[in-house]
Amino acid sequence: MKIKTLAMGSIGTNCYVVSDDIGNAAIIDCDGDPMPLFFYISENNLNPTHILLTHGHYDHIGAVEKVKEQYDCTVVAGKDEIRVLTDPAVNCSIYSGIPITVLPDVLVSDGDTVTVGNMEFQILFTPGHTEGSLCYFIEDNIFSGDTLFQGSCGRTDLPTGDWSAILRSLKMLKDLPGDYTVFPGHGPSTTLGIERSSNPFM
């Protein structure tokens, strides 16, 4: 399995391409100009079949339409995130000048799995940053969206944000057995072990 990080969009949202050993790939979140993403996929002869969304804010969904059109991907999102994905006022795209709505093809719940090639992503529901935020787990990796960052966590002052809920979600991550590499929605990767010991919000 290979993980590629591309910082995309106006605020450098992390777009991840996770691929198996025969070229099947999942794209996790995507914003901005998708050409660097298209170039990486072409250069590595990948076959992206799914776009996995951690949540519905504009900076995580801005390129979904173009990427889906390019590869005919299945768009996956949390079942409680529909309001954020479909309302430009709630996903804040209305304030960026280009209202965005995304209609997922598949809605997932806590404990569900998404199969991409020979990879299996497990869903952990982690509300707080938005009402339907979630994390994707695969092997010893967590794609945490805007729930957990290196040394910090996601803001909760935007529509559907809930400070008490994100603290519960962070505690749930903290209490997971073992260690994981954490790939957040913004900024550098970290490990769950480091965040347990040094992140003040955990």
N, C-alpha and C positions, 0 to 999 in steps of 0.2 A: 504494500500500500504506500502511496506517495501523497504528500500534502504540499500544495503550492499556495503561498499567500500573495495576493495582489492588493495593494492599497488603491482604492478606486473612489471616484467622486470628489466633491468639493471639500469634504472634511476627512478624507482618507479612510473610508470604511474598509475594513478587511473583507475581501472576497476570497474564499477558499475553494480550491479545486482539489477534491479527494478522489484519487483514481486507484483502480486495482491493477493487478499485474497483466491484464489483457486489454486495458485501455478504457474500461467502463468508468464513468466519472459522475460525481455529484458536485454541483456548484452550491456553495453555502453563502447566501446573501450576495447581492450585486447592485452597484450603483454607478452612476456616471457613464463615461464613455467606455463601452465594452470592448473596444478594439484590442487593448492589451490582453484581455481575456480570450478573445477569438484567436489572437496570434499564438498564445500559449497552447491552446487546445489543438490548433492546426499543427504547430511545430512538433507536438508530442503525439499526434495521431490518436487523440482521445475521442471517445464517444459519450458526451454528456447526456444523460437520460433524465436527470432530476435537478430541480432547483429547490434546495431546502432553506426555508426562511426561519430565522430565529425569532423575528418579530416584524411588525409592519411599518416602522418609521420610514419616512421618505428616503433616508440615506442608506437604507438596506434593501429597498425595492425599486430604486429608480431605473435600473437597467433590466428589470425582469421581463418586460414586454419584448424588448429587442433580443434578449438572449433566448427567450422561449420561441420567438419567431425563427431565429437562426437554427435552433437544434430540435425544435418540437419537444421540449422538455416537459415533464410533469412537475407542476408547482405544488410544493407541500408546505403547509403551515398549521399552526395550532388551531384547534377548533374554537377557542375563545378569543381569537385574534381577528375575526371577521370585521368587527366594527373599525378597528385600526386600519386594516388593509383597504377597506372600501370607502372610507370617509376622509377626503383630503384635509379637512379641518382637524381631524383626530390624528392622522399620521403626519401632520405638519407640512405636507407638500404644498398646501395652499399658500403658505408664507414664503415658499421658495420661488413662486411665480409660475410653476408648472404643476397643476393638480394631478395627482397620481392615484389611481385605484388598481388594485390587483385582486383578481378572483382566483383563489387556489383551486387546483384540480382535486387535491386530496387534503382532508382535514384530519389531523392526528390528535390523540389524547395521551395523557401520561401513561407510560408503560408500553406504548405501541412501538413497533419496529418498522423501518423502511429499508427494503432491500434494493441495492444498486449493484448490479453485476454479482460478484462474490463477496460484497461488503454488506454488513448489516448495521444500520444506525439505530440506536435505541433512544427513545424520547423520554426526557425528564421535564415535566411541567414546572417552570420557575417564574411565576408571575411576580410583578412588582414594578419593573421598568415599564412594562405595559401589562394589560390584563391577561394576555395570552402568550407572553414570552416563554420560550422553551430552550433547552439545551439538547444538543445531539451528542451522543456518546458512541464511540467506535474504538474497540480495543482499549488502549490506555490513553485515549485522547477525549477531551471535552471541547466542543465548539459552543462557547458560552454566550454568544451574542453580546448584548449590553447588560447582562446580569452581573457578570464578574469581569473586572479588569485587573491588570497588574497593580496592586496597591490600592485599588478603589472598586467602585461598583457603579451601576447605571443610575442616572438621575431619575427622580420620581415626580418632578414638578410639571411634566407634560400630561396631556389627556390620558386617562386610565392608569396613570402611575400611582403607586401605593407604597409608601415607605415601610409600613409594617409588613406588607407582603414580601417586599424584596429582602428584608431582614430574615424572614422565615425561609425564603429560598436560599439565601446565603448559608444559613445554618444547615439546611438540608445538604448543600454541597460540602460544607465543612465536615459533616458527619459521615460522608461516604467512606467506606473502607479503602485502604490502599492509596496510591498516588496516581495522578494523571497529569499529562501535559494539557495546559489550558490555552486554547486559541480564542481570544476575545474578539468582539466586534470592532474594537479600535485598539491601537497600541501593540506593544510586543507580546509575544507568548510568555507564559510563566508556567509554574506547576502548582497543583493544589497544595502540596506540602509547603511551598514557600508562602502561599497566601494564608494558609492556616496559621502560620507562625508570625506573619508580619502585616497582614492586611487588617487595618483597624475595624473594618466593617464586618469582618468574620469573627 
